[in-house]
Amino acid sequence: MVVVNVGSCVGCRRCERSCPVNGITFNEFPIKCMHCDKNPCLYACPENAIERINDKVVVIKDKCIGCGLCALACPFGAIRVDGIAIKCNGCYKRDVEICKEVCPTGAINNLDDILCNKLQNTVCKLNKLYNIYEKLK
């Protein structure tokens, strides 16, 4: 899952300009598809026009009838309908998403990396507290 750290985002819009899908924004920040494990949009589609490919949720444009049920089912509002459903496809044919590659501040990150770093920082702080506690005994 890729997320945007709004605190690091400088609003340069490189991610938007380089995105071949040209996603959705809210308050000037991009809304990226979370490629959910349960993917409600996939199950809402009556034409099976949404598939999971390379662990990404992808709209198959030739199958989409533009009914908008996927957009209604998306809990993040990351799908828009303009004749057909349009959403981030996670650059499923690439190793790294284009938006992540072009971001000058690194504001677009994998959630796993963010959580891992936070966990490492927390463990480090707990170790320091434990060492202080041991010295006070």
N, C-alpha and C positions, 0 to 999 in steps of 0.2 A: 504494500500500500504506500502510495506517495502522498505526502502532505506538504502544504505551504506554510512555512513559519512566517507569519505576517509581521513579526518583530524584525525579521531580517530583510524582508522584501522592501526594495527601494522604489518600486513602481515603474521600473524601466520598460516593462512589457515585452522584454525579449522573448519570454516564454510564449506569450500570445502570438507575437509576430513569426516565430519560428515553428509554431504548431501547425501541422498540415490539416488538423481537424478544426482548429480555431475554436476552442472551448467556450465556456460560459464564465462570466465574471459577476461578482457580487461586491458592491462597495469598492470597486476597483481592484479586487483581489480575485485571482482565478479560482474557479471551483473545479477540482479535478475529480474524475471518477475514482471511487475507492476500490473498484474491482472486488466488491464484497464477496465473501465466502458463500453466503446464502443467495447472492445476486437476485433480488426481487424483480428487477427489470427483465431478466431472462425468463423467469416463470410467468410474468405478466404478458409477454409477447404471444399473441395468438398465431403468428406466422412462423415461429421459431427463427426469427431473424436476428436473434442475439445469441451468441455462442461464446463459450470460454475457450480461448486459444492461447497457448503458452502462458497459462495462469492469468490471462487478461480477459475482461468482458468486452466483446467486440460486436458492433452492429454489422450485419451482412446486408449491405445496401440493396442488393438485388432482390432480397426477400422482403424488405421493409415496406409496409403499406402506409406508414405515416399516421397510424391510429392514435398514437400518443399514450397508450397504456403504460409503456415502459417509463415515460417521463412522470406519470402519476405515481408509479410504484417506487421510483427512486427516492430513498430517504434523504439524499443530499442535494437534490435539485440539479444534478449534474447532467441531465439530458434535456436537450431542446428539440423541438420538432419544427422543421422547415421543409415541408414536403415529405421528408423522411427523418428518422431519429438521428440526431447528431450528438456525439459524446466523445470523450477522450478514449482512444483505443489503447492507451498505454504503450504506444509504439511497439506493439506486440511482435513486430518483425525485427526489432533492434535489441541489442543488449542493454542499452541505456536510453531512457526516455529523452527526447530532444529537449524538452523544457528544462529538465534537470541538467543537461549538458551545457546549455547556454546561459544558465542563471549565474550572474557575476558575483552574487553574495552567498550562494549555496543555500538559499531560502527554501528550495525544493529538495526535500529529503525523503528517504525511505523511513517509514514509521518505525520499522524494526531497528534501524540505526539510531534513531532518536531515543527510543526506549532503552536500548542497550547502553548508550552513553549516560542517560539519566541514572540507570541502575548502577553503573560503575561509579559515578559521582556519589551516589548515596552510600554505597558500600565503603568508599574511601572516607567519607565523613564519619560513618559509624566506627570505622577502625580508629580514626583519630580520637573520637570520643571515648572509645574503649581504652585506648592508651592513656588518656588523661585520667580516666577513672582508676586505672591500675596504679598510676603514680600517686594518686590521692589516698590509696588504701593504707 
